[in-house]
């Protein structure tokens, strides 16, 4: 077991913690705050349910008792993913015994090494390979290469991409490099320049090109660039030789001349509060401990062992041996004091579901609730990393619940939404009832505005959002579905009241086709048919209006590519139907920064009507009483206020009670 040089570690912590935290903040903004997070004075844990080798981890300080270690590790032991790591001091026998008793096996210590630029040996590339910096225009190719190298879904790999960096960093802070072979990017790295530090991250090589020294070249050359530009400290992600161990290097590069690059923007780091209370979280000052690296006994970290039993992305290559991100950076990123934002958890039979609250939330004021539903084979954290709704909570003032579906025989999470998607093994799971119970549980824990319970879903999650609008129209105010669809048979959707529905769909979607199709022989309607079905259910005249200006929802399609179609005539109060057609859009389009705010604004702008607002003018006054009595005297169906099929005096009493309650 290698002994850590403590003074060197302290020097690293003193000089680098803020910069490392900023690096990871740029890469994983909002991603490491899922259910399962824990922050106490002695232990920290995060669980992303990601197959990334560092997707699930715990950090243990010297002062943690053996019982605290065991309790902290238990959720990691329960994970079906084999990649869970523990980072801790390597000279604590009681902690070591607790870790081993929890089923983890020691892998490697993490030494710190000091080197000079002279020790960066020249590296040569094989014939036919070229090294170059990658511009923003090639973001898709770079993201594909890093995703393939790490064995991640593209949605996650793009988090490390050039576009994401350009959105969160000042110019020149993040630079991306690659080795190209026969027109294909086959290996990647990125250089973050911040506060005098040059950080190398994202070193990944596609499986067919490993063993050629590409990672070493992509590590050394960006560091040489940083050195010549005046940076005096370098942080490397891992052994360039691909050994199954994690390394953190401190490079005291002598500063020659010239100013440093501009600092990256400092953003407030989000942190989930400890679950145990609803009181303001205690601020803890976690130092960087000396580190030992542990892995679950089922799979040696970094080795090309068995695939995870359950995956949140299509089956791909085994995890690369070179691990992608500095664990020291993770401890610095996650150990910051909790912000005013908070997280509560509800459990209605399937485990904890996080409910994220903005800093403006208080228990005395109702707040809108948005429930986010992931696509088939994804998960809540992955879906949020794609939609990025959490970053909008402060501006729009809503709470966000992100549940997970159950796991099918393929090991994929799904929602039992419609005949077409995606209950492929005829499970009897009642997701409609589960999500209704979840909404009720959130309302019992938080002050939910009953007029603004909204859903957003992608693909299978979009199907499920439609299902919820059909089944629970008395509760759901509005839904947005990206690349989903409603029931193919209109008789399967019989809502009791009107619902606002937004359908978003790309014309080039080859998974859930814009014009409709089938999955395993089960039909689903197209985007236009889905929208017009809802227009009809909401009492709207099925007459499309294309006069609204187009939108820019996708970053890699030039111009305002999304056409807006509404059905504004004669809709019943509380109901509408709208279609946003992404011309040229795929099943998982590269969403622009406008997507989240536009969709959230649409959802929150379409509440349930006030119960006593009979004429639908958003006011409850005597005009509503007159309108109701006129409809009642004429025996109109709208006057059947209690929906018992008969217009009588019971409806008058029901209406007057609702009217008197206000809004």
Beta strands, then each sheet from edge to edge (+ up, - down):
strand 1: 38-39
strand 2: 43-47
strand 3: 56-60
strand 4: 85-88
strand 5: 104-109
strand 6: 112-115
strand 7: 129-134
strand 8: 174-181
strand 9: 184-194
strand 10: 197-205
strand 11: 233-236
strand 12: 248-252
strand 13: 292-296
strand 14: 342-346
strand 15: 353-357
strand 16: 367-373
strand 17: 398-402
strand 18: 406-407
strand 19: 413-414
strand 20: 448-458
strand 21: 478-482
strand 22: 500-506
strand 23: 517-519
strand 24: 522-524
strand 25: 562-566
strand 26: 576-582
sheet 1: 1+ 2- 3+ 4+ 13- 5+
sheet 2: 6+ 12+ 11- 10- 9+ 8- 7+
sheet 3: 14+ 15- 17+ 16+ 20+ 21+ 22+ 26+ 25-
sheet 4: 18+ 19-
sheet 5: 23+ 24-
end
